[in-house]
């Protein structure tokens, strides 16, 4: 079975300094100050097409410091649902990314407070399962990669 990423074309330049994932007035902005080798993919409707399945919106890879950022831009504030989408995408592509740390990034319009305890449990589970972090921002999330 060939992977999803092997034939996919990155939507950023190889050593691009600023990488933006944007939808519906929400954005994740990654600063690549060290000009590492990076790749950026539109996952939902890009690399993965066809019948709607659970998957995140974008994937950003730092190939020099093996880290994968699974990015979900979520209108409805359902953080737990966003984590499920990130996990489903990790499971689809993890064979293509051995040695990478898997991070989840969620940008949403607001946060659904009812899910707080379930979300905390899932963040802990993510750390155990994938050794990475999950960070959530409202409308915009900026970070150095």
Secondary structure, DSSP 8 states (H G I E B T S, - for coil): ---SSTT---SS-TT-SEEEEEETTEEEEEE-TT---EEEEETBTTTB-SS--S--SEEEEETTTTEEEEEEEESS--HHHHHHHHHHHHHHHGGG-TT-EEEEEEEESS--GGGHHHHHHHHHHHHHHHS--EEEEESEEEEE-
